[in-house]
Amino acid sequence: MSRRLKKRLWMPALVVALGALLVWLDPRGPDFDDVDPEAQAQEPGHVLENAELTLFGESGAIDQSLVTPHLVHTPQQALTEADDPRATLFDSEQRQWLAQADHGLLQTDRQSLVLEGSARLLAPDEGWQLDTERLHYDGLERHAYTETPALLQQPPQRMSADRMDVWLDESRVRMSDNVRGEHPPVSPTP
C-alpha cells in the first residue's frame, strides 16, 4: 500500500474512533437500561371515570357490583382502586347488601374488597347498618369484618365493639372486644 493511501485510511479511522469515544463518554447519550419489572407492575393499566363494575360468580349470578366516579386498575397485580365506591354485595339468596366508603381496594382474583374512610355496610332487609373506618369483605366466603372500632345500629338500638364479623349468607353478626350496647325499653302500646 502506498503511503498516501495509508494516510487516507488512517485519518477517517481516527475520526470514527474519536466519535465513538465521545458518544460513549457523553452523559446525554442514549440510555439502554432494562425496564424494571417491579416498577412496571405498579403502573396502572386503566383509569376510568364514572365506572360501573360487575363481578359474576361461578354460577353466573352477580356476586358484587361497584360504582365509582374514579377507578384505577393495575392488571399485573389484579388490583383496582376506587374513589367514593358504592358496592352492592349479593348473598347466596341474591339478597342485596349495600356498602360504601371514601376509598376502596378491589382484588378481583380473590374477590376481596377493602373499604376505608367512613365505611358503611347496610342490610336493607334487616334494617341495620354497620359503621367503621376500615371494612374488609371476602367475596368467596361472603364474610365482612372489621378490626377497627365499629358501631352497629338498628334504631333505636345501638351496639359498639372493637371487632365485628358479618356472614351475609347466614345474616349473622358477631361482635367482640369491648362490646357495649344501648337497648332502650320498648314502650307498651295501649
C-alpha positions as YAML, in Angstrom:
chain: A
units: angstrom
residues:
- id: 1
  name: MET
  ca: [0.00, 0.00, 0.00]
- id: 2
  name: SER
  ca: [1.20, 3.39, -0.77]
- id: 3
  name: ARG
  ca: [1.92, 5.81, 1.97]
- id: 4
  name: ARG
  ca: [-0.68, 8.18, 0.69]
- id: 5
  name: LEU
  ca: [-3.40, 5.52, 0.81]
- id: 6
  name: LYS
  ca: [-2.43, 4.59, 4.40]
- id: 7
  name: LYS
  ca: [-2.71, 8.24, 5.38]
- id: 8
  name: ARG
  ca: [-6.19, 8.49, 3.82]
- id: 9
  name: LEU
  ca: [-7.43, 5.39, 5.71]
- id: 10
  name: TRP
  ca: [-5.78, 6.32, 8.98]
- id: 11
  name: MET
  ca: [-7.39, 9.76, 9.22]
- id: 12
  name: PRO
  ca: [-11.06, 8.61, 8.81]
- id: 13
  name: ALA
  ca: [-10.45, 5.67, 11.17]
- id: 14
  name: LEU
  ca: [-9.16, 8.11, 13.79]
- id: 15
  name: VAL
  ca: [-12.20, 10.37, 13.32]
- id: 16
  name: VAL
  ca: [-14.61, 7.39, 13.68]
- id: 17
  name: ALA
  ca: [-12.79, 6.10, 16.79]
- id: 18
  name: LEU
  ca: [-12.80, 9.57, 18.36]
- id: 19
  name: GLY
  ca: [-16.52, 9.96, 17.62]
- id: 20
  name: ALA
  ca: [-17.30, 6.57, 19.16]
- id: 21
  name: LEU
  ca: [-15.32, 7.53, 22.27]
- id: 22
  name: LEU
  ca: [-17.21, 10.82, 22.60]
- id: 23
  name: VAL
  ca: [-20.58, 9.10, 22.25]
- id: 24
  name: TRP
  ca: [-19.59, 6.56, 24.89]
- id: 25
  name: LEU
  ca: [-18.49, 9.31, 27.30]
- id: 26
  name: ASP
  ca: [-21.41, 11.69, 26.61]
- id: 27
  name: PRO
  ca: [-23.88, 11.60, 29.57]
- id: 28
  name: ARG
  ca: [-26.63, 12.79, 27.24]
- id: 29
  name: GLY
  ca: [-26.15, 9.75, 25.05]
- id: 30
  name: PRO
  ca: [-28.73, 7.02, 24.65]
- id: 31
  name: ASP
  ca: [-29.66, 5.11, 27.82]
- id: 32
  name: PHE
  ca: [-30.11, 1.39, 27.32]
- id: 33
  name: ASP
  ca: [-31.27, 0.44, 30.82]
- id: 34
  name: ASP
  ca: [-33.63, -2.51, 31.08]
- id: 35
  name: VAL
  ca: [-37.22, -1.96, 32.19]
- id: 36
  name: ASP
  ca: [-37.68, -2.66, 35.90]
- id: 37
  name: PRO
  ca: [-40.49, -5.28, 36.11]
- id: 38
  name: GLU
  ca: [-41.35, -4.30, 39.69]
- id: 39
  name: ALA
  ca: [-41.82, -0.66, 38.70]
- id: 40
  name: GLN
  ca: [-43.83, -1.69, 35.65]
- id: 41
  name: ALA
  ca: [-46.13, -3.83, 37.86]
- id: 42
  name: GLN
  ca: [-47.00, -0.68, 39.83]
- id: 43
  name: GLU
  ca: [-48.15, 1.21, 36.73]
- id: 44
  name: PRO
  ca: [-51.90, 1.45, 36.17]
- id: 45
  name: GLY
  ca: [-53.29, -0.22, 33.09]
- id: 46
  name: HIS
  ca: [-56.63, 1.58, 33.08]
- id: 47
  name: VAL
  ca: [-58.01, 4.79, 34.57]
- id: 48
  name: LEU
  ca: [-61.78, 5.14, 34.26]
- id: 49
  name: GLU
  ca: [-64.20, 7.89, 35.17]
- id: 50
  name: ASN
  ca: [-67.78, 7.09, 36.24]
- id: 51
  name: ALA
  ca: [-67.16, 3.35, 36.18]
- id: 52
  name: GLU
  ca: [-69.55, 0.54, 36.97]
- id: 53
  name: LEU
  ca: [-68.11, -2.95, 37.59]
- id: 54
  name: THR
  ca: [-69.99, -6.22, 37.96]
- id: 55
  name: LEU
  ca: [-68.35, -9.39, 39.28]
- id: 56
  name: PHE
  ca: [-70.09, -12.66, 38.45]
- id: 57
  name: GLY
  ca: [-69.69, -15.90, 40.40]
- id: 58
  name: GLU
  ca: [-69.10, -19.38, 39.05]
- id: 59
  name: SER
  ca: [-72.85, -19.99, 38.70]
- id: 60
  name: GLY
  ca: [-73.26, -16.86, 36.58]
- id: 61
  name: ALA
  ca: [-75.12, -14.94, 39.30]
- id: 62
  name: ILE
  ca: [-73.92, -11.48, 40.31]
- id: 63
  name: ASP
  ca: [-71.66, -11.60, 43.38]
- id: 64
  name: GLN
  ca: [-70.68, -7.92, 43.59]
- id: 65
  name: SER
  ca: [-71.19, -4.68, 41.74]
- id: 66
  name: LEU
  ca: [-69.29, -1.46, 42.27]
- id: 67
  name: VAL
  ca: [-70.00, 2.10, 41.12]
- id: 68
  name: THR
  ca: [-67.31, 4.78, 41.43]
- id: 69
  name: PRO
  ca: [-66.58, 8.21, 39.95]
- id: 70
  name: HIS
  ca: [-62.85, 7.38, 39.57]
- id: 71
  name: LEU
  ca: [-61.19, 3.99, 39.17]
- id: 72
  name: VAL
  ca: [-57.53, 2.96, 38.65]
- id: 73
  name: HIS
  ca: [-56.81, -0.65, 37.65]
- id: 74
  name: THR
  ca: [-53.35, -2.27, 37.79]
- id: 75
  name: PRO
  ca: [-53.65, -5.53, 35.80]
- id: 76
  name: GLN
  ca: [-50.29, -7.02, 36.83]
- id: 77
  name: GLN
  ca: [-51.50, -7.06, 40.44]
- id: 78
  name: ALA
  ca: [-55.21, -7.70, 39.71]
- id: 79
  name: LEU
  ca: [-55.81, -4.63, 41.88]
- id: 80
  name: THR
  ca: [-58.43, -1.91, 41.40]
- id: 81
  name: GLU
  ca: [-58.57, 1.30, 43.43]
- id: 82
  name: ALA
  ca: [-61.81, 3.27, 43.60]
- id: 83
  name: ASP
  ca: [-62.70, 6.70, 44.97]
- id: 84
  name: ASP
  ca: [-66.05, 7.05, 46.77]
- id: 85
  name: PRO
  ca: [-67.10, 3.46, 45.95]
- id: 86
  name: ARG
  ca: [-70.70, 2.28, 46.28]
- id: 87
  name: ALA
  ca: [-70.87, -1.52, 46.30]
- id: 88
  name: THR
  ca: [-73.78, -3.91, 46.18]
- id: 89
  name: LEU
  ca: [-72.94, -7.32, 47.63]
- id: 90
  name: PHE
  ca: [-75.13, -10.34, 46.98]
- id: 91
  name: ASP
  ca: [-75.53, -13.31, 49.31]
- id: 92
  name: SER
  ca: [-76.40, -16.88, 48.28]
- id: 93
  name: GLU
  ca: [-80.12, -15.98, 48.14]
- id: 94
  name: GLN
  ca: [-79.37, -12.90, 45.96]
- id: 95
  name: ARG
  ca: [-80.33, -10.51, 48.78]
- id: 96
  name: GLN
  ca: [-78.59, -7.16, 48.41]
- id: 97
  name: TRP
  ca: [-76.24, -5.69, 50.99]
- id: 98
  name: LEU
  ca: [-75.02, -2.13, 50.39]
- id: 99
  name: ALA
  ca: [-71.50, -0.92, 51.21]
- id: 100
  name: GLN
  ca: [-69.82, 2.44, 50.75]
- id: 101
  name: ALA
  ca: [-66.69, 4.35, 51.84]
- id: 102
  name: ASP
  ca: [-64.34, 7.16, 50.87]
- id: 103
  name: HIS
  ca: [-61.85, 4.79, 49.21]
- id: 104
  name: GLY
  ca: [-61.93, 1.18, 48.07]
- id: 105
  name: LEU
  ca: [-59.48, -1.50, 47.01]
- id: 106
  name: LEU
  ca: [-60.76, -4.47, 44.99]
- id: 107
  name: GLN
  ca: [-58.69, -7.59, 44.28]
- id: 108
  name: THR
  ca: [-60.57, -9.41, 41.55]
- id: 109
  name: ASP
  ca: [-58.58, -12.66, 41.71]
- id: 110
  name: ARG
  ca: [-59.55, -13.18, 45.38]
- id: 111
  name: GLN
  ca: [-62.87, -11.28, 45.16]
- id: 112
  name: SER
  ca: [-61.86, -9.21, 48.17]
- id: 113
  name: LEU
  ca: [-62.90, -5.63, 48.78]
- id: 114
  name: VAL
  ca: [-61.43, -3.27, 51.38]
- id: 115
  name: LEU
  ca: [-63.38, -0.09, 52.14]
- id: 116
  name: GLU
  ca: [-61.61, 2.71, 54.01]
- id: 117
  name: GLY
  ca: [-62.75, 6.00, 55.47]
- id: 118
  name: SER
  ca: [-66.30, 6.24, 56.79]
- id: 119
  name: ALA
  ca: [-67.04, 2.67, 55.68]
- id: 120
  name: ARG
  ca: [-70.65, 1.55, 55.99]
- id: 121
  name: LEU
  ca: [-72.45, -1.74, 55.43]
- id: 122
  name: LEU
  ca: [-76.26, -1.69, 55.22]
- id: 123
  name: ALA
  ca: [-78.61, -4.66, 55.48]
- id: 124
  name: PRO
  ca: [-81.78, -3.20, 53.98]
- id: 125
  name: ASP
  ca: [-83.89, -6.33, 54.63]
- id: 126
  name: GLU
  ca: [-82.92, -6.41, 58.32]
- id: 127
  name: GLY
  ca: [-82.88, -2.63, 58.80]
- id: 128
  name: TRP
  ca: [-79.43, -2.32, 60.37]
- id: 129
  name: GLN
  ca: [-76.20, -0.56, 59.46]
- id: 130
  name: LEU
  ca: [-72.57, -1.05, 60.44]
- id: 131
  name: ASP
  ca: [-70.21, 1.95, 60.53]
- id: 132
  name: THR
  ca: [-66.42, 1.68, 60.83]
- id: 133
  name: GLU
  ca: [-63.23, 3.16, 59.39]
- id: 134
  name: ARG
  ca: [-61.98, 0.03, 57.59]
- id: 135
  name: LEU
  ca: [-64.23, -2.77, 56.37]
- id: 136
  name: HIS
  ca: [-62.95, -5.96, 54.70]
- id: 137
  name: TYR
  ca: [-65.13, -8.16, 52.53]
- id: 138
  name: ASP
  ca: [-64.21, -11.66, 51.38]
- id: 139
  name: GLY
  ca: [-66.44, -12.33, 48.38]
- id: 140
  name: LEU
  ca: [-65.66, -16.05, 48.23]
- id: 141
  name: GLU
  ca: [-66.83, -16.60, 51.82]
- id: 142
  name: ARG
  ca: [-69.34, -13.71, 51.77]
- id: 143
  name: HIS
  ca: [-67.83, -12.55, 55.04]
- id: 144
  name: ALA
  ca: [-67.45, -8.89, 56.03]
- id: 145
  name: TYR
  ca: [-65.34, -7.93, 59.02]
- id: 146
  name: THR
  ca: [-63.63, -5.03, 60.69]
- id: 147
  name: GLU
  ca: [-60.73, -4.92, 63.13]
- id: 148
  name: THR
  ca: [-61.33, -1.24, 63.88]
- id: 149
  name: PRO
  ca: [-63.99, 0.09, 66.27]
- id: 150
  name: ALA
  ca: [-67.45, -0.30, 64.78]
- id: 151
  name: LEU
  ca: [-70.98, 0.81, 65.52]
- id: 152
  name: LEU
  ca: [-73.96, -1.41, 64.70]
- id: 153
  name: GLN
  ca: [-77.35, 0.34, 64.66]
- id: 154
  name: GLN
  ca: [-80.87, -0.87, 64.27]
- id: 155
  name: PRO
  ca: [-82.84, 2.08, 65.66]
- id: 156
  name: PRO
  ca: [-83.44, 2.56, 68.49]
- id: 157
  name: GLN
  ca: [-80.73, 0.00, 69.38]
- id: 158
  name: ARG
  ca: [-77.01, 0.72, 69.14]
- id: 159
  name: MET
  ca: [-74.01, -1.51, 69.82]
- id: 160
  name: SER
  ca: [-70.31, -0.86, 69.51]
- id: 161
  name: ALA
  ca: [-67.27, -3.16, 69.56]
- id: 162
  name: ASP
  ca: [-63.60, -3.20, 68.62]
- id: 163
  name: ARG
  ca: [-64.16, -6.02, 66.11]
- id: 164
  name: MET
  ca: [-67.20, -7.25, 64.18]
- id: 165
  name: ASP
  ca: [-67.84, -10.07, 61.76]
- id: 166
  name: VAL
  ca: [-70.85, -10.37, 59.44]
- id: 167
  name: TRP
  ca: [-71.67, -13.51, 57.45]
- id: 168
  name: LEU
  ca: [-74.06, -12.44, 54.69]
- id: 169
  name: ASP
  ca: [-75.39, -15.91, 53.81]
- id: 170
  name: GLU
  ca: [-76.39, -16.53, 57.43]
- id: 171
  name: SER
  ca: [-77.47, -12.95, 58.30]
- id: 172
  name: ARG
  ca: [-75.28, -13.37, 61.37]
- id: 173
  name: VAL
  ca: [-73.24, -10.74, 63.22]
- id: 174
  name: ARG
  ca: [-70.56, -11.43, 65.84]
- id: 175
  name: MET
  ca: [-69.18, -8.61, 67.97]
- id: 176
  name: SER
  ca: [-66.05, -8.98, 70.09]
- id: 177
  name: ASP
  ca: [-63.71, -6.97, 72.29]
- id: 178
  name: ASN
  ca: [-65.08, -4.07, 74.32]
- id: 179
  name: VAL
  ca: [-68.71, -4.67, 73.33]
- id: 180
  name: ARG
  ca: [-71.18, -2.05, 74.58]
- id: 181
  name: GLY
  ca: [-74.85, -1.68, 73.81]
- id: 182
  name: GLU
  ca: [-77.80, 0.63, 74.21]
- id: 183
  name: HIS
  ca: [-81.17, -1.11, 74.13]
- id: 184
  name: PRO
  ca: [-83.98, 1.24, 75.14]
- id: 185
  name: PRO
  ca: [-87.04, -0.49, 76.54]
- id: 186
  name: VAL
  ca: [-89.94, -0.95, 74.21]
- id: 187
  name: SER
  ca: [-92.94, 1.16, 75.24]
- id: 188
  name: PRO
  ca: [-96.13, -0.84, 75.62]
- id: 189
  name: THR
  ca: [-98.79, 0.07, 73.14]
- id: 190
  name: PRO
  ca: [-102.19, 0.97, 74.65]
...
